[in-house]
Amino acid sequence: MLREIEVALGDRSYPILIGEGLLESRCEPLRELAEGRQVAIVTNPTVAALYLGPLRAQVETVAAGLIDVQLPDGEEYKTWESLNRIFDALLEARFDRRSLVIALGGGVIGDMAGFAAAVYQRGIDFVQVPTTLLAQVDSSVGGKTAVNHPAGKNMIGAFHQPRLVLADVGSLRSLPPREIAAGLAEMLKHGAIADPAYLESLERDMASLVACEPAAMIAAVARSCEIKSAVVAADEREGGLRAILNFGHTFGHAIEAGLGYGQWLHGEAVGAGMVMAAELSVRLDLLGASGRDRLLAAIAAAGLPVAGPDWPVARYLELMQVDKKAEQGVPKFVLLEDLGRAVVRRAPEAEVAASIAAHIG
């Protein structure tokens, strides 16, 4: 069972291939991109032990040269220092402008490899091979690339679209339950902001998804990619509509930054952040309490936290001021008018504070 989704961006359009066993089987679109080029596979030791061999076998017979770059594993290493390790390897191997970078791993690897490709010799092609659920449904699609800064998550980056996304759901079976839950957070987000029928299917199939059953996972990953692809095609650089993809993220990024990157997974922070955003939606008379409660129940069923760390509310407000979506230090929030319909707006600080206070501890 293979699903193909197109991200429609004119001459920069690219396919997302979703299936089981794609890393082990011959993938002609990947081989065509690698043919006659110098290729660098960027990964980490954990993923390399599982999937670097099969991926190398896919491309080494057609590539003009092949290297791999292994970065430390973890969000705390999503830094300029790690990025320079990629540049050092590319320069040492004398990669030119026709070279190809392949990101093999989760969102951290995808972001750093994509950013390296965006700026190396002013931009070279890259391919996303996401091996976590979060990366398959979110970070590998849409061309956002970045590294973290101590003052804020993803503050240094570029928009740079991949040429291909290859999502093998078979790789998900090697993940711990926390990683599966983190990906389910973004899938629930897609349903909450854009498709109530998809949200209902996630609620219905949650046990199968937690167990990584291939048929259920392929269908759900494909629907999430369809939703995100449609939003990206309509608003590639987040000038308007694409901002709805940040539902839960203003609160979630504050949690990540305050704890130190890597303490909570991104999806875990987004899970708690969506609860706070739904609470704020209720307090602003946009969403009914039943919608909030239903979303909270789905987030809990996925194994995600539904409350943020027990900090003073003032700490949350301070951290949200440096979020990259803030304008002159004033954060904007993605809120729900109903399940499946999102809006972006500012909110009174008192209501924001009350929404945080209701879901911490």
C-alpha positions, 0 to 999 in steps of 0.5 A: 500500500503506497500513498502519494501526496503532492505539495503543489508549489509550481516548478518547486512541487514535490511528492510525499511517498507514504508506505511500509518498507520504503527504505528497504525497497528500490525507490526510483524517485530517490535514485533519480535524484541521487544519480550522478551527484555527490550525496551526503546523508545526515543522520544520528547514531541511533537512526544510523544503526537502524536505517543508514545501511539500507538507505546507502544501498539505495543510492550508492550505486547511482551517486557520484560520491556518498558520505554520511554525517552523524550528529549527536542525538537530541533537541539540545544539539539543534545548534549552530555548532552541530550545523557546522559539522555538516558544513565541515563535511561538505567542504572537506568532500568538496561538494558542489552546487549540484550536490544532494543532502538527504536528511535521515531521522526525526525533526531535529535532523530534518531541520538541520540538514534542510537548513544546511542545504538551504545555505550551502553555496546559497542553496542545494537540493535535499530530500527528507526521509523522516523516521519519526511520526512527528517528522512524517506528519509535520516537520518534513513537509513544508520547507521550514528549516532552522536551528535553535537559539538559547533565546528561542526555538527555531529563531535562525532558519530559512524556508527551503523546500525538499525535492522529495519526502519518503515516509516509511511507516515501518520505521515507526515500530522502532520508536518508544511510546513517547515518540508515537504520542508526540507525532499523534499530537500534530495529527490531532492538531491537523484535525482540530484546525481543519478537518473534524471528520479526520479528528473523529477518525483519530479518536476512533482508531487511536488504539491502532495508531498507538500500536503502529498498525500499518494500514491505519498509520498509512491512512492517517499519515497521508491525511495529515500530509494532505492537510499540511500540503494544502495549507503550505501550497496556499501560504508557503511563507506563513503570511496568513493561512499557514499560521493556523498550523501553529495551534498550540505552539505558542504555549508549547514553545514556551514550555520547551524553552523554559524547560530546556530543549529536549526535556519534553518532546515537541509533540508533548509540549504541543499537546499541553499547548493545545489544551491551553489554546482550547481553554483560551478559545472557550474563555473568548467565547469562540469554542464551546466547552464540549469542544475543549473537553473532547479535544482534551480527552483525545490528547490524553488518549494519545498518551500526551500531557494535558497540563504544563509544568507548574511554573508561575504564570508570569514565566509563561507570559515572559517566554511567549514574548520571544516566540518567533510568531510574536509581533513586537513582543506581543504573541498571537494565538491560533484559536478554535471557533469550532473543531475543524475551524481555526482563527489567528488573533491576539488575546487579552493578557488576563485571559491568556493568564487564566487559560494557563493557570487552568492547565498547569501542574 
